[in-house]
Amino acid sequence: MNLGNDRSPHGGLSSRLIKTLCCLLIGFFASVSNAQEQVNSTDATHCFVKGFSERMECGYIQVPENYEQPDGQQIDIHYAIIPSIQENAQPDPLLILAGGPGQAATELAPMIARIFADVRKQRDIVLIDQRGTGKSNPLSCEVNRPDELVRSDDEQDLSELAAECLAQYPNVDVSQYNTRNTIRDFEQVRQALGIEQWNLYGGSYGSRVGLKYLQHASNSVRTATLDAVAPPQVVIGPFGFNGSLAFEKMLQDCQQQKPCMQRFPNLKQDYDQVMQSLDQQSVLVDTQDPLSAEPMQIRLTPGRFSSVVRLALYNPATRQLLPYAISEARAANYKPILGLMGGTTTAVQNSIYLGLMLSVVCREDLPRATESLLKQDANNEFIGGKTGQAFVDLCQGWQTTPAPSSFAQPVESKKPVLLLSGTQDPVTPPRWADIAARTLPNSVHVIAPYAGHTIAGHTCANRIVAQFIRAGSVEALDTQCVKQRKLAPFVLNANGEGL
């Protein structure tokens, strides 16, 4: 997904950048039969993906859009296989369950190959684009609003934006783009490839897919690793409360580091002052499209500022820049915060298919977001209820049917499960993994100090995952390496002092 090559017909800004800033605001889930079914597939071919130089095996499996109408409209499910480094690979590959919801697994191939290099020594890695993403009938929305980035928070109509996106798919039943059917699709791929069982790795929303996989197709699973756990009992979308806890933790960590405390003695007040100032008068700033480098303007509002700060909390590498960026914004220097916006924008726009995200969240989560829950989530001084309200508005424009109430039931499984969490995670805190663990008696929960969201990507947890898959058991796992993590120093100025 190349931002620089996706320009609006009005000569305005990239529609994907507009969608990404929408994603900055919001955030970022019947049984499946194990019986063999007739599978229509194309012959596998060799392929390459952007950013990954090695040749992979790719193909498509044709499945019903609606499994209750097997002779109705068909869609293609795209997969790619990163081959094992060693010959004679083990028969149980690693299946990657992408996050989001809305990430395309095949587009993550370079990152996946790097993170799971140890796993790949003995096993293939299978990437399947969830229906609605990548090359699996993608629900990617082209939004032509050249003035969107200069609108104030009050002028944004997310319901209208979602309805405009939905109108681009008049022949798609978006209610069928859900977690249950994703597992059915993946089972079709498994059968077509002749795989008896595979090992699951699901990060963030992918952890919920992994839990549902254990519930609906347990016989197909050898092991499951769930990283940044989002059990079905919790409602995804209202992220204000968890975000505020992570923000307070960042403030405390800065105060515990003498250089940070001395350089930024009033960091919370600085943040509050920026929010108040932007609320009184938003700021129109000149900048560049983060990928095309073309000139553009963005109106910095309280909503955009707080969303950039919240997303920067996801990873220690961006978290350590926040005190400096906030302090400079207090002094009316917005370049550091725009730099963070560019970094998080690039990461999000490369991976999120907005239509799939809305199809999942508006069906499986937002119907359970009661007024009481939204009010409780909004009771914070960080971002209030912005994320929850954004999803409420979007789902008003994205018409779908609610998931059955049974969707939110705890997942029970005796399969070996590795649960991973980071103490700094602003969206899926460790206590959510503890909720999942209550009905997973053969599980172990590894919590990494000073780690953020999906810890396999920035801690030694990827080595623990490899160890777990080799053993096929949570017994005797050596998890000591995560306990050796130290708090990363905060950046003190534009020259990187403090590192």
C-alpha positions, 0 to 999 in steps of 0.5 A: 500500500503505497501512500505516495501513489494514491492521490485523490482526483481533486489533487488533494491528499492521499485517501489512505492518509485520511483513513490512517488519521481516522485510525489514529483517532480510533485506535487501532474481533456456530461452530466451525466443522472439522469435517473435510469439505470440497475445496476449490483452489488454484495451483500454488505459484512462486511469488515475492512480496514487497520488502522481502527478497525470498521467494514464497509459495502463494495461492488462492482458495475459493470459499463461499462468502456466506457459508450458509449459502455454499452455492452463492457468491464465492470469494478468493482467500490468498495465502503465502508460505515462508519456507523453512530454512532447513529441508524436511520441515516439521509437518506442523507449520506456524500460522500467523493470525494478523491483528488490527482487525484489518491487517493483511498477513502476507503484507507482514512477511518481512517482519514475520520472517525476522521475528520468527527466524528461530521458528523458521529453522524447522517450520514453514510459516503460513500467512493467510490474508483474512477475508477483507484484507490483502488479496482476499477480497479486500475492503479498502476504502477510497475516501476523496476528502481533500479537506479532511486533514484541515477539519476541526474535531467537531467538523469530522463526520465519521458516520458519513465517512463509514457510510461512504466506504460501505457504499463502495461495496454494494454487492458485498455482505459485510456481515459475513466478514467476521471472526467466525468465517475467518476461521472457516476460511483458514480451515479450508486453506489448512485442508487444501495444503494437507496440514493436519495441525498447525501452531498459532501465533496471534497478536492483538486482534489475532489473539482473539482469532486464536482463542476462537480457533481453539473454541471452534477448531481445536483439533487443528491446533497443536499450540497457540501463542496469544500476544497482547490478549483480547479475550471475547469477554472484553469490548474492543474499541473504548480504549480511553481507560487503558490508554490513560493508565499507560500514559500515567505509567509513562509520566511516572517512569519519567519522574523516576529517571533523574534526567527526564525529571529535571528536563521535563518537571511538569510533563502532565501540566504540559500535556494538559496545557497543549490540550487546552490550547488546541481546544481554544484554537487549533493550529494549522501546520505545514508538513509533508506527506510521510511517504511521498514527501509532498507538501501538505497541511494538517490542522492539529486538534486536541483529538489528533494530538492525543491520538498521536500520543496514545499510539506512541505508547504502543512501542518503547521506541516511540514512547521514549520520545513522548516527554520531549514531543509533549514539552516542545508542543507546549512551547508551540514547536509541533515538529516532534509531534508531527514526526511521531504522527508520521511514524505511526501513520506510516505503520498504520496505513501500511496494514489496516483495511478499514472496511474489515476493521469496521465489519468486525468491530461493529458486529462483534464489539460495539453492540456490547458497548453499553452507555455505562461502559462508554461512560466509565471508559471516558472517565479519564484526563488523558483522551476521555472517551474519544476512541469509544465515541469514534467507533460509535460514530463509525458503526452508525454508518457501517450497517451490519448485524450484531454477533450472537450473544454467545460470541462473548462467552469465555473460551475453554481449551486444554491445548497448550497456550502461551500468553504474552503481555507487556506492562506498558501496553496501552490497549491490551493490558496484562489483566486481559490475559489473566481473564483468558487464562481462567479457562485455559488450564494448560496455559502460562502467562509471561509478562514482560516489564517495560514492554508495550503492545505485541511483545514478540516484536520488541523483546526476547519473547520471540525466542520463548515462542520458538522454545514453546513450539519446539517443545509443544508444551508450556512445561519447563519454559525458560522465560527469565530473559524478559525479566532482564529488561530495563526501562529505556531512557527518555530522549531529552532533546532534538539531538537524542541526548539521554540515549 
